[in-house]
Amino acid sequence: MTRLFGTDGVRGLANRDLTAELAVDLSVAAAHVLGETGAFAGHRPVAVVGRDPRASGEFLEAAVVAGLASAGVNVRRVGILPTPGVAHLTAVRGADLGVMLSASHNAMPDNGIKFFARGGHKLGDVIEDAVESRLGEPWDRPTGADVGRVTDDSQASDDYVTHLLATLGGQRLDGVRIVVDCANGAASFVAATAFAGAGADVITIHDGPDGLNINEACGSTHLASLQNAVVEHDADLGVALDGDADRCLAVDAAGQLVDGDQILAILTLAMRASGHLAHDSVVSTVMSNLGFRQAMQREGVAVIATAVGDRYVLEAMRSFGYTLGGEQSGHLIMSEFATTGDGLLTALHLAAQVAASGQTLADLGDVMQRFPQVLVNVADVDRLRVDAPAIAAAVAEEQRALGDQGRVLLRPSGTEPLVRVMVEADSAERASEVADRLAAVVRATIG
């Protein structure tokens, strides 16, 4: 049976996969499971609930609030706010759990439910499995004064922006012109305030959510309009957020992409220089670009590689006390200030480096050479046999031929009958040729 929780909560087509009934059940089950762990001992539990602007978030929020309150949990609604804002407020409000309704960068018809434990941390696999196992079970419902109460937190957005600005440690953005693509998403009502508060000359685009236009030809998955706007407004840089603003990509003054690996490299060196890079190490996934790894090696920074997914980056950071980690997608975690990826936090600190260094973003991004990367999904194969001798031999031969000018990575999909063939090389043409040859070997061997 397929696990209900994915790597980032429960997600699916709203009102078909993710229904109001399921939202109620998940909320009740989460309250019961967390309560039985002792998290609510001695007090009436409190939950922080936020959402992105999707139309389906309106009824799903109502369902989550109803489920929690019916289980005796007091609810503080924070309205439309980025996922990291909900995580932050869960921590600083002393709440026992947080709930964010968002499908991140997915198209508008999808939605999702993500839970945070006390302190604003994502639930672990064991807790998620326990929640899933308790769906629909009979339970004794509180009555009278024991039901939860629901209030609106009118200070939520202001407090989140205040927190973001405090992380800059007094560094101003005066003289920096920045274009921010809000993806018609959760950052639409806080992004301009945050950047203006730091002194930047800020221009926001796609900041008019109507419930239906989130991520539509905008945001971190569609950079063309941001690239055009940066050039049009003669800006120093542009940043693109996704629907729930937990990730950030950038473009330089010429409109050229500065991806998550480059942003991670820039912030890694800045944090090391300021003494904030714990253990002179940074955490990234196996999909990080070879150019990033080579740049960090040159700079004497250790790279800790994890499986793909921000939860694995977070696990490594929490386990060993690292202070910076991230993914190529622009999902960066600065653990000194946040418990999850925060696109606005990343963007503010990236702009701060432009302001403090006096360099352009293009110059800062030149710390690493980005190798062309090609990804081929080989479908309808036995993904569990990806380590077959014939495939291993082919990979070894291609890697020998590439030497230090390229990298090969084969990994099975976690949910589908796919093997993902990723190749980096000194040219896109060479990377494609190698990827195609390896894909053919995979099909012939385990197809």
C-alpha beads as a LAMMPS data file, in Angstrom:
LAMMPS data file: protein, C-alpha beads

447 atoms
446 bonds

1 atom types
1 bond types

-500.0 500.0 xlo xhi
-500.0 500.0 ylo yhi
-500.0 500.0 zlo zhi

Masses

1 110.0

Atoms # bond

1 1 1 0.000 0.000 0.000
2 1 1 1.339 3.464 -0.945
3 1 1 2.356 5.623 1.987
4 1 1 0.062 8.630 2.395
5 1 1 2.831 10.947 3.575
6 1 1 5.447 11.856 0.985
7 1 1 8.746 13.649 1.521
8 1 1 6.875 16.885 2.210
9 1 1 3.585 16.043 3.888
10 1 1 0.378 14.823 2.252
11 1 1 -0.174 16.173 -1.232
12 1 1 -2.579 15.565 -4.103
13 1 1 -5.404 16.893 -6.259
14 1 1 -7.569 18.991 -3.953
15 1 1 -11.108 17.714 -3.380
16 1 1 -10.298 14.396 -5.038
17 1 1 -7.122 13.026 -3.466
18 1 1 -7.006 15.572 -0.667
19 1 1 -10.564 16.028 0.582
20 1 1 -12.108 17.935 3.460
21 1 1 -12.866 14.603 5.127
22 1 1 -9.227 13.534 4.896
23 1 1 -8.080 16.914 6.219
24 1 1 -10.329 16.546 9.268
25 1 1 -9.162 12.976 9.895
26 1 1 -5.471 13.870 9.522
27 1 1 -5.832 16.753 11.958
28 1 1 -7.618 14.643 14.561
29 1 1 -5.109 11.810 14.196
30 1 1 -2.146 14.212 14.457
31 1 1 -3.597 15.707 17.639
32 1 1 -4.070 12.241 19.149
33 1 1 -0.627 10.933 18.209
34 1 1 1.242 14.032 19.381
35 1 1 -0.812 14.083 22.558
36 1 1 0.117 10.494 23.325
37 1 1 3.827 11.295 22.922
38 1 1 3.474 13.642 25.877
39 1 1 3.771 16.801 23.808
40 1 1 0.579 18.251 25.346
41 1 1 1.210 17.177 28.932
42 1 1 -0.321 19.472 31.513
43 1 1 -1.840 22.074 29.209
44 1 1 -4.433 22.720 26.520
45 1 1 -2.635 22.191 23.196
46 1 1 -2.284 25.062 20.723
47 1 1 -1.853 24.848 16.941
48 1 1 -0.766 27.460 14.399
49 1 1 -2.502 27.044 11.012
50 1 1 -1.526 28.863 7.804
51 1 1 -1.977 28.456 4.070
52 1 1 -1.005 29.686 0.633
53 1 1 -3.617 31.503 -1.520
54 1 1 -5.007 28.500 -3.437
55 1 1 -8.799 28.482 -3.656
56 1 1 -8.886 24.969 -2.219
57 1 1 -6.945 26.199 0.793
58 1 1 -10.064 27.982 1.980
59 1 1 -12.118 24.831 2.544
60 1 1 -9.112 22.741 3.569
61 1 1 -8.157 25.308 6.210
62 1 1 -11.698 25.168 7.557
63 1 1 -11.504 21.370 7.692
64 1 1 -8.129 21.343 9.487
65 1 1 -9.303 23.937 11.996
66 1 1 -12.500 21.969 12.610
67 1 1 -10.592 18.725 13.112
68 1 1 -8.112 20.241 15.549
69 1 1 -10.714 22.138 17.563
70 1 1 -12.953 19.071 17.740
71 1 1 -10.001 17.206 19.259
72 1 1 -9.609 19.840 21.972
73 1 1 -6.825 21.884 20.360
74 1 1 -6.899 25.689 20.441
75 1 1 -6.176 27.056 16.953
76 1 1 -4.435 30.281 15.954
77 1 1 -5.061 31.058 12.285
78 1 1 -2.265 33.083 10.701
79 1 1 -3.856 33.314 7.244
80 1 1 -1.796 33.459 4.044
81 1 1 1.859 33.133 5.020
82 1 1 4.941 31.303 3.698
83 1 1 5.588 27.791 4.997
84 1 1 8.718 28.933 6.888
85 1 1 6.623 31.672 8.497
86 1 1 4.254 29.056 9.882
87 1 1 7.207 26.995 11.127
88 1 1 8.751 30.082 12.765
89 1 1 5.517 31.097 14.475
90 1 1 4.932 27.548 15.685
91 1 1 8.241 27.886 17.515
92 1 1 8.026 31.451 18.837
93 1 1 4.356 31.206 19.834
94 1 1 5.176 28.107 21.878
95 1 1 2.604 26.123 19.902
96 1 1 2.402 22.366 20.182
97 1 1 2.000 21.848 16.451
98 1 1 1.766 23.783 13.216
99 1 1 -0.106 23.069 10.019
100 1 1 0.615 24.526 6.564
101 1 1 -1.761 24.069 3.651
102 1 1 0.200 24.255 0.402
103 1 1 1.378 22.210 -2.556
104 1 1 4.494 24.395 -2.886
105 1 1 5.509 24.757 -6.562
106 1 1 2.746 22.426 -7.840
107 1 1 0.004 23.747 -10.108
108 1 1 -3.068 25.381 -8.572
109 1 1 -5.422 22.336 -8.591
110 1 1 -3.127 20.490 -6.138
111 1 1 -2.843 21.168 -2.439
112 1 1 -1.110 19.652 0.554
113 1 1 -1.020 19.419 4.335
114 1 1 2.268 19.676 6.186
115 1 1 2.578 19.264 9.947
116 1 1 5.197 20.773 12.252
117 1 1 5.945 19.579 15.756
118 1 1 6.737 21.840 18.725
119 1 1 9.687 24.031 17.827
120 1 1 8.670 24.242 14.155
121 1 1 10.333 21.008 13.035
122 1 1 8.831 18.613 10.488
123 1 1 7.360 15.404 11.859
124 1 1 9.599 12.370 11.661
125 1 1 8.688 9.286 9.634
126 1 1 7.668 7.325 12.736
127 1 1 5.201 10.005 13.839
128 1 1 3.810 10.388 10.308
129 1 1 3.276 6.634 10.056
130 1 1 1.513 6.660 13.416
131 1 1 -0.780 9.484 12.253
132 1 1 -1.609 7.586 9.076
133 1 1 -2.388 4.408 11.021
134 1 1 -4.899 6.255 13.216
135 1 1 -7.058 7.688 10.442
136 1 1 -10.759 7.063 10.907
137 1 1 -10.466 5.328 14.268
138 1 1 -13.276 5.686 16.863
139 1 1 -12.476 8.192 19.619
140 1 1 -13.993 9.925 22.611
141 1 1 -14.849 13.451 21.623
142 1 1 -14.492 16.339 24.068
143 1 1 -17.620 18.373 24.771
144 1 1 -18.556 21.643 26.390
145 1 1 -15.608 23.709 27.565
146 1 1 -13.170 20.985 26.491
147 1 1 -13.469 21.671 22.750
148 1 1 -10.789 23.841 21.156
149 1 1 -11.224 27.549 20.528
150 1 1 -10.302 29.364 17.284
151 1 1 -8.705 32.817 17.026
152 1 1 -6.999 34.873 14.307
153 1 1 -3.381 35.945 14.845
154 1 1 -3.317 39.495 13.471
155 1 1 0.385 39.983 14.287
156 1 1 1.618 36.915 12.397
157 1 1 2.854 38.594 9.215
158 1 1 4.482 41.527 11.014
159 1 1 6.264 39.235 13.461
160 1 1 7.580 37.039 10.656
161 1 1 8.949 40.038 8.737
162 1 1 10.544 41.391 11.918
163 1 1 12.251 38.036 12.396
164 1 1 13.574 38.030 8.819
165 1 1 15.048 41.507 9.139
166 1 1 16.669 40.681 12.472
167 1 1 18.661 37.868 10.827
168 1 1 20.586 40.431 8.752
169 1 1 22.414 41.644 11.843
170 1 1 22.154 45.278 10.822
171 1 1 23.325 44.787 7.238
172 1 1 21.346 47.168 5.039
173 1 1 20.342 46.783 1.402
174 1 1 20.387 50.494 0.605
175 1 1 21.301 51.076 -3.032
176 1 1 20.350 47.542 -4.121
177 1 1 17.522 47.344 -6.639
178 1 1 15.837 43.940 -6.606
179 1 1 12.906 42.404 -8.452
180 1 1 10.973 39.777 -6.483
181 1 1 8.679 37.285 -8.228
182 1 1 6.163 36.222 -5.570
183 1 1 4.607 33.472 -7.763
184 1 1 1.157 34.834 -6.832
185 1 1 1.744 32.797 -3.730
186 1 1 2.196 32.913 0.010
187 1 1 4.884 35.631 -0.010
188 1 1 2.762 38.105 -1.956
189 1 1 1.831 40.126 1.131
190 1 1 5.163 40.093 2.982
191 1 1 7.971 40.153 0.386
192 1 1 7.871 43.871 -0.443
193 1 1 7.636 44.793 3.245
194 1 1 10.668 42.663 4.106
195 1 1 12.945 44.024 1.377
196 1 1 11.818 47.624 1.825
197 1 1 12.392 47.259 5.559
198 1 1 16.022 46.373 4.826
199 1 1 16.389 49.456 2.632
200 1 1 16.239 47.856 -0.808
201 1 1 14.626 49.441 -3.842
202 1 1 12.158 46.607 -4.388
203 1 1 9.928 45.855 -7.350
204 1 1 7.485 42.966 -6.931
205 1 1 5.858 41.030 -9.755
206 1 1 3.218 38.305 -9.683
207 1 1 2.068 39.542 -6.288
208 1 1 -1.682 39.583 -6.937
209 1 1 -2.998 36.142 -5.941
210 1 1 -6.634 35.459 -6.795
211 1 1 -6.772 31.844 -5.625
212 1 1 -6.330 30.489 -9.143
213 1 1 -3.081 31.971 -10.478
214 1 1 -0.500 30.609 -8.036
215 1 1 2.660 29.400 -9.864
216 1 1 1.001 30.105 -13.221
217 1 1 3.843 30.976 -15.643
218 1 1 5.697 32.603 -12.774
219 1 1 7.833 31.910 -9.739
220 1 1 10.846 29.644 -9.383
221 1 1 9.643 27.192 -12.047
222 1 1 9.067 29.863 -14.738
223 1 1 11.852 32.446 -14.720
224 1 1 11.310 34.227 -18.055
225 1 1 9.187 37.097 -16.719
226 1 1 11.624 37.722 -13.859
227 1 1 14.578 37.747 -16.247
228 1 1 12.813 40.292 -18.451
229 1 1 11.795 42.448 -15.494
230 1 1 15.324 42.603 -14.072
231 1 1 16.675 43.873 -17.390
232 1 1 13.725 46.228 -17.927
233 1 1 14.109 47.842 -14.491
234 1 1 17.933 47.877 -14.590
235 1 1 17.939 45.926 -11.324
236 1 1 20.986 44.507 -9.585
237 1 1 19.345 41.114 -9.224
238 1 1 16.051 39.293 -9.181
239 1 1 14.741 36.465 -7.009
240 1 1 11.955 34.014 -7.735
241 1 1 10.004 32.305 -4.974
242 1 1 7.649 29.350 -5.279
243 1 1 4.043 29.077 -4.144
244 1 1 4.788 28.659 -0.440
245 1 1 8.068 30.628 -0.537
246 1 1 10.268 27.923 0.931
247 1 1 12.678 28.090 -2.010
248 1 1 14.421 30.774 -4.017
249 1 1 16.252 31.022 -7.337
250 1 1 17.963 34.159 -8.593
251 1 1 18.971 35.954 -11.776
252 1 1 21.810 38.447 -12.162
253 1 1 21.634 41.949 -13.664
254 1 1 21.861 40.513 -17.180
255 1 1 18.952 38.150 -16.504
256 1 1 21.137 35.032 -16.278
257 1 1 20.148 32.220 -13.920
258 1 1 21.912 31.861 -10.568
259 1 1 20.674 28.473 -9.344
260 1 1 20.417 26.925 -5.908
261 1 1 23.921 25.457 -6.022
262 1 1 25.435 28.865 -6.815
263 1 1 23.397 30.562 -4.102
264 1 1 24.498 27.856 -1.666
265 1 1 28.137 28.395 -2.664
266 1 1 27.862 32.177 -2.185
267 1 1 26.272 31.862 1.253
268 1 1 28.668 29.099 2.297
269 1 1 31.695 31.313 1.757
270 1 1 29.986 34.311 3.369
271 1 1 29.077 32.310 6.458
272 1 1 32.574 30.869 6.727
273 1 1 34.052 34.360 6.529
274 1 1 31.763 35.530 9.345
275 1 1 32.433 32.458 11.480
276 1 1 28.898 31.087 11.175
277 1 1 29.618 27.978 9.064
278 1 1 29.704 25.149 11.585
279 1 1 32.514 22.620 11.107
280 1 1 33.502 24.390 7.853
281 1 1 30.933 22.107 6.218
282 1 1 27.841 22.449 4.049
283 1 1 25.108 19.884 3.384
284 1 1 23.782 19.224 -0.123
285 1 1 22.156 16.345 -1.987
286 1 1 23.692 13.876 -4.411
287 1 1 22.169 15.970 -7.213
288 1 1 24.278 19.042 -6.465
289 1 1 26.316 20.135 -9.444
290 1 1 29.855 18.862 -9.845
291 1 1 30.966 22.478 -10.150
292 1 1 29.663 23.151 -6.636
293 1 1 31.599 20.215 -5.219
294 1 1 34.783 21.255 -6.974
295 1 1 34.421 24.862 -5.796
296 1 1 33.943 23.796 -2.194
297 1 1 36.942 21.498 -2.416
298 1 1 39.075 24.384 -3.672
299 1 1 37.872 26.540 -0.801
300 1 1 38.521 23.872 1.828
301 1 1 34.846 23.365 2.700
302 1 1 33.598 19.815 3.308
303 1 1 30.447 18.817 1.413
304 1 1 28.097 16.405 3.190
305 1 1 25.954 14.600 0.585
306 1 1 22.450 13.310 1.340
307 1 1 19.622 11.698 -0.586
308 1 1 17.422 14.012 -2.660
309 1 1 14.859 15.881 -0.569
310 1 1 15.054 18.748 1.903
311 1 1 14.026 16.478 4.781
312 1 1 17.256 14.508 4.340
313 1 1 19.281 17.705 4.267
314 1 1 17.540 18.787 7.460
315 1 1 18.148 15.428 9.144
316 1 1 21.883 15.641 8.490
317 1 1 22.021 19.239 9.702
318 1 1 20.166 18.487 12.923
319 1 1 22.093 15.287 13.611
320 1 1 25.551 16.826 13.322
321 1 1 25.003 20.514 14.012
322 1 1 25.612 21.912 10.527
323 1 1 24.330 25.435 9.934
324 1 1 23.807 25.535 6.166
325 1 1 22.420 23.123 3.624
326 1 1 20.344 23.089 0.497
327 1 1 19.307 21.768 -2.870
328 1 1 19.852 22.817 -6.462
329 1 1 16.150 23.753 -6.591
330 1 1 16.854 26.704 -4.306
331 1 1 15.569 25.075 -1.134
332 1 1 18.177 26.346 1.369
333 1 1 18.159 25.923 5.143
334 1 1 19.981 28.348 7.423
335 1 1 19.534 26.571 10.740
336 1 1 20.701 29.523 12.826
337 1 1 17.506 31.314 11.802
338 1 1 15.019 28.734 10.515
339 1 1 13.873 25.154 10.957
340 1 1 13.024 24.680 7.289
341 1 1 13.863 26.129 3.882
342 1 1 12.977 29.820 3.631
343 1 1 13.028 31.536 0.246
344 1 1 12.701 35.074 1.627
345 1 1 15.454 34.480 4.179
346 1 1 17.711 33.132 1.430
347 1 1 16.915 36.053 -0.879
348 1 1 17.581 38.664 1.815
349 1 1 20.953 37.153 2.692
350 1 1 21.898 36.819 -0.976
351 1 1 21.074 40.493 -1.564
352 1 1 23.012 41.326 1.605
353 1 1 26.119 39.765 0.079
354 1 1 25.727 41.945 -3.014
355 1 1 25.423 45.010 -0.785
356 1 1 28.253 44.111 1.603
357 1 1 30.764 42.943 -0.993
358 1 1 30.215 45.638 -3.606
359 1 1 30.332 42.875 -6.202
360 1 1 27.673 42.005 -8.732
361 1 1 25.683 38.818 -8.310
362 1 1 27.312 37.503 -11.507
363 1 1 30.750 38.012 -9.971
364 1 1 29.715 36.298 -6.740
365 1 1 28.225 33.393 -8.691
366 1 1 31.508 32.877 -10.516
367 1 1 32.838 31.131 -7.412
368 1 1 31.698 27.950 -9.185
369 1 1 31.524 26.743 -12.753
370 1 1 28.157 25.120 -13.370
371 1 1 28.611 21.939 -15.385
372 1 1 25.876 21.140 -17.936
373 1 1 23.589 18.539 -16.401
374 1 1 21.303 16.127 -18.249
375 1 1 18.651 13.988 -16.574
376 1 1 16.964 11.083 -18.394
377 1 1 14.089 9.164 -16.797
378 1 1 14.081 5.555 -17.993
379 1 1 10.536 4.262 -17.558
380 1 1 9.021 0.787 -17.268
381 1 1 12.054 -0.852 -15.694
382 1 1 12.670 -2.886 -12.562
383 1 1 14.101 -0.006 -10.518
384 1 1 15.210 -2.329 -7.719
385 1 1 17.772 -3.917 -10.057
386 1 1 19.579 -0.675 -10.836
387 1 1 22.781 -2.186 -9.382
388 1 1 22.867 -5.004 -11.959
389 1 1 26.474 -5.860 -12.986
390 1 1 26.002 -4.795 -16.621
391 1 1 24.724 -1.374 -15.538
392 1 1 27.468 -0.942 -12.954
393 1 1 30.117 -1.774 -15.553
394 1 1 28.679 0.699 -18.058
395 1 1 28.571 3.449 -15.432
396 1 1 32.158 2.770 -14.386
397 1 1 33.352 2.915 -17.991
398 1 1 31.586 6.209 -18.698
399 1 1 32.886 7.717 -15.456
400 1 1 36.448 6.704 -16.344
401 1 1 36.086 8.413 -19.708
402 1 1 34.728 11.614 -18.125
403 1 1 37.411 11.747 -15.439
404 1 1 37.218 14.902 -13.349
405 1 1 35.342 16.699 -16.132
406 1 1 32.053 14.962 -15.427
407 1 1 29.945 12.813 -13.141
408 1 1 27.419 9.988 -13.504
409 1 1 24.624 9.221 -11.060
410 1 1 21.963 6.537 -11.423
411 1 1 19.214 6.297 -8.839
412 1 1 15.852 4.557 -8.706
413 1 1 12.663 6.550 -8.264
414 1 1 11.195 6.204 -4.808
415 1 1 7.643 5.637 -6.058
416 1 1 7.596 4.866 -9.789
417 1 1 9.112 2.167 -12.054
418 1 1 11.789 4.621 -13.153
419 1 1 15.541 4.860 -13.071
420 1 1 16.919 8.388 -13.237
421 1 1 20.141 8.754 -15.217
422 1 1 21.956 12.004 -14.421
423 1 1 25.135 12.991 -16.252
424 1 1 27.278 16.108 -15.895
425 1 1 30.021 16.898 -18.383
426 1 1 32.062 19.761 -19.757
427 1 1 29.511 20.254 -22.531
428 1 1 25.772 19.655 -22.821
429 1 1 26.316 17.601 -25.972
430 1 1 28.713 15.235 -24.244
431 1 1 26.421 14.910 -21.220
432 1 1 23.478 14.011 -23.480
433 1 1 25.494 11.408 -25.372
434 1 1 26.612 9.691 -22.171
435 1 1 23.111 9.820 -20.673
436 1 1 21.567 8.318 -23.795
437 1 1 24.099 5.477 -23.865
438 1 1 23.501 4.647 -20.213
439 1 1 19.726 4.867 -20.604
440 1 1 19.955 2.309 -23.405
441 1 1 21.950 -0.029 -21.150
442 1 1 19.354 0.343 -18.374
443 1 1 16.476 -0.458 -20.750
444 1 1 18.280 -3.482 -22.217
445 1 1 19.276 -4.834 -18.815
446 1 1 16.248 -4.318 -16.552
447 1 1 13.485 -3.236 -18.932

Bonds

1 1 1 2
2 1 2 3
3 1 3 4
4 1 4 5
5 1 5 6
6 1 6 7
7 1 7 8
8 1 8 9
9 1 9 10
10 1 10 11
11 1 11 12
12 1 12 13
13 1 13 14
14 1 14 15
15 1 15 16
16 1 16 17
17 1 17 18
18 1 18 19
19 1 19 20
20 1 20 21
21 1 21 22
22 1 22 23
23 1 23 24
24 1 24 25
25 1 25 26
26 1 26 27
27 1 27 28
28 1 28 29
29 1 29 30
30 1 30 31
31 1 31 32
32 1 32 33
33 1 33 34
34 1 34 35
35 1 35 36
36 1 36 37
37 1 37 38
38 1 38 39
39 1 39 40
40 1 40 41
41 1 41 42
42 1 42 43
43 1 43 44
44 1 44 45
45 1 45 46
46 1 46 47
47 1 47 48
48 1 48 49
49 1 49 50
50 1 50 51
51 1 51 52
52 1 52 53
53 1 53 54
54 1 54 55
55 1 55 56
56 1 56 57
57 1 57 58
58 1 58 59
59 1 59 60
60 1 60 61
61 1 61 62
62 1 62 63
63 1 63 64
64 1 64 65
65 1 65 66
66 1 66 67
67 1 67 68
68 1 68 69
69 1 69 70
70 1 70 71
71 1 71 72
72 1 72 73
73 1 73 74
74 1 74 75
75 1 75 76
76 1 76 77
77 1 77 78
78 1 78 79
79 1 79 80
80 1 80 81
81 1 81 82
82 1 82 83
83 1 83 84
84 1 84 85
85 1 85 86
86 1 86 87
87 1 87 88
88 1 88 89
89 1 89 90
90 1 90 91
91 1 91 92
92 1 92 93
93 1 93 94
94 1 94 95
95 1 95 96
96 1 96 97
97 1 97 98
98 1 98 99
99 1 99 100
100 1 100 101
101 1 101 102
102 1 102 103
103 1 103 104
104 1 104 105
105 1 105 106
106 1 106 107
107 1 107 108
108 1 108 109
109 1 109 110
110 1 110 111
111 1 111 112
112 1 112 113
113 1 113 114
114 1 114 115
115 1 115 116
116 1 116 117
117 1 117 118
118 1 118 119
119 1 119 120
120 1 120 121
121 1 121 122
122 1 122 123
123 1 123 124
124 1 124 125
125 1 125 126
126 1 126 127
127 1 127 128
128 1 128 129
129 1 129 130
130 1 130 131
131 1 131 132
132 1 132 133
133 1 133 134
134 1 134 135
135 1 135 136
136 1 136 137
137 1 137 138
138 1 138 139
139 1 139 140
140 1 140 141
141 1 141 142
142 1 142 143
143 1 143 144
144 1 144 145
145 1 145 146
146 1 146 147
147 1 147 148
148 1 148 149
149 1 149 150
150 1 150 151
151 1 151 152
152 1 152 153
153 1 153 154
154 1 154 155
155 1 155 156
156 1 156 157
157 1 157 158
158 1 158 159
159 1 159 160
160 1 160 161
161 1 161 162
162 1 162 163
163 1 163 164
164 1 164 165
165 1 165 166
166 1 166 167
167 1 167 168
168 1 168 169
169 1 169 170
170 1 170 171
171 1 171 172
172 1 172 173
173 1 173 174
174 1 174 175
175 1 175 176
176 1 176 177
177 1 177 178
178 1 178 179
179 1 179 180
180 1 180 181
181 1 181 182
182 1 182 183
183 1 183 184
184 1 184 185
185 1 185 186
186 1 186 187
187 1 187 188
188 1 188 189
189 1 189 190
190 1 190 191
191 1 191 192
192 1 192 193
193 1 193 194
194 1 194 195
195 1 195 196
196 1 196 197
197 1 197 198
198 1 198 199
199 1 199 200
200 1 200 201
201 1 201 202
202 1 202 203
203 1 203 204
204 1 204 205
205 1 205 206
206 1 206 207
207 1 207 208
208 1 208 209
209 1 209 210
210 1 210 211
211 1 211 212
212 1 212 213
213 1 213 214
214 1 214 215
215 1 215 216
216 1 216 217
217 1 217 218
218 1 218 219
219 1 219 220
220 1 220 221
221 1 221 222
222 1 222 223
223 1 223 224
224 1 224 225
225 1 225 226
226 1 226 227
227 1 227 228
228 1 228 229
229 1 229 230
230 1 230 231
231 1 231 232
232 1 232 233
233 1 233 234
234 1 234 235
235 1 235 236
236 1 236 237
237 1 237 238
238 1 238 239
239 1 239 240
240 1 240 241
241 1 241 242
242 1 242 243
243 1 243 244
244 1 244 245
245 1 245 246
246 1 246 247
247 1 247 248
248 1 248 249
249 1 249 250
250 1 250 251
251 1 251 252
252 1 252 253
253 1 253 254
254 1 254 255
255 1 255 256
256 1 256 257
257 1 257 258
258 1 258 259
259 1 259 260
260 1 260 261
261 1 261 262
262 1 262 263
263 1 263 264
264 1 264 265
265 1 265 266
266 1 266 267
267 1 267 268
268 1 268 269
269 1 269 270
270 1 270 271
271 1 271 272
272 1 272 273
273 1 273 274
274 1 274 275
275 1 275 276
276 1 276 277
277 1 277 278
278 1 278 279
279 1 279 280
280 1 280 281
281 1 281 282
282 1 282 283
283 1 283 284
284 1 284 285
285 1 285 286
286 1 286 287
287 1 287 288
288 1 288 289
289 1 289 290
290 1 290 291
291 1 291 292
292 1 292 293
293 1 293 294
294 1 294 295
295 1 295 296
296 1 296 297
297 1 297 298
298 1 298 299
299 1 299 300
300 1 300 301
301 1 301 302
302 1 302 303
303 1 303 304
304 1 304 305
305 1 305 306
306 1 306 307
307 1 307 308
308 1 308 309
309 1 309 310
310 1 310 311
311 1 311 312
312 1 312 313
313 1 313 314
314 1 314 315
315 1 315 316
316 1 316 317
317 1 317 318
318 1 318 319
319 1 319 320
320 1 320 321
321 1 321 322
322 1 322 323
323 1 323 324
324 1 324 325
325 1 325 326
326 1 326 327
327 1 327 328
328 1 328 329
329 1 329 330
330 1 330 331
331 1 331 332
332 1 332 333
333 1 333 334
334 1 334 335
335 1 335 336
336 1 336 337
337 1 337 338
338 1 338 339
339 1 339 340
340 1 340 341
341 1 341 342
342 1 342 343
343 1 343 344
344 1 344 345
345 1 345 346
346 1 346 347
347 1 347 348
348 1 348 349
349 1 349 350
350 1 350 351
351 1 351 352
352 1 352 353
353 1 353 354
354 1 354 355
355 1 355 356
356 1 356 357
357 1 357 358
358 1 358 359
359 1 359 360
360 1 360 361
361 1 361 362
362 1 362 363
363 1 363 364
364 1 364 365
365 1 365 366
366 1 366 367
367 1 367 368
368 1 368 369
369 1 369 370
370 1 370 371
371 1 371 372
372 1 372 373
373 1 373 374
374 1 374 375
375 1 375 376
376 1 376 377
377 1 377 378
378 1 378 379
379 1 379 380
380 1 380 381
381 1 381 382
382 1 382 383
383 1 383 384
384 1 384 385
385 1 385 386
386 1 386 387
387 1 387 388
388 1 388 389
389 1 389 390
390 1 390 391
391 1 391 392
392 1 392 393
393 1 393 394
394 1 394 395
395 1 395 396
396 1 396 397
397 1 397 398
398 1 398 399
399 1 399 400
400 1 400 401
401 1 401 402
402 1 402 403
403 1 403 404
404 1 404 405
405 1 405 406
406 1 406 407
407 1 407 408
408 1 408 409
409 1 409 410
410 1 410 411
411 1 411 412
412 1 412 413
413 1 413 414
414 1 414 415
415 1 415 416
416 1 416 417
417 1 417 418
418 1 418 419
419 1 419 420
420 1 420 421
421 1 421 422
422 1 422 423
423 1 423 424
424 1 424 425
425 1 425 426
426 1 426 427
427 1 427 428
428 1 428 429
429 1 429 430
430 1 430 431
431 1 431 432
432 1 432 433
433 1 433 434
434 1 434 435
435 1 435 436
436 1 436 437
437 1 437 438
438 1 438 439
439 1 439 440
440 1 440 441
441 1 441 442
442 1 442 443
443 1 443 444
444 1 444 445
445 1 445 446
446 1 446 447
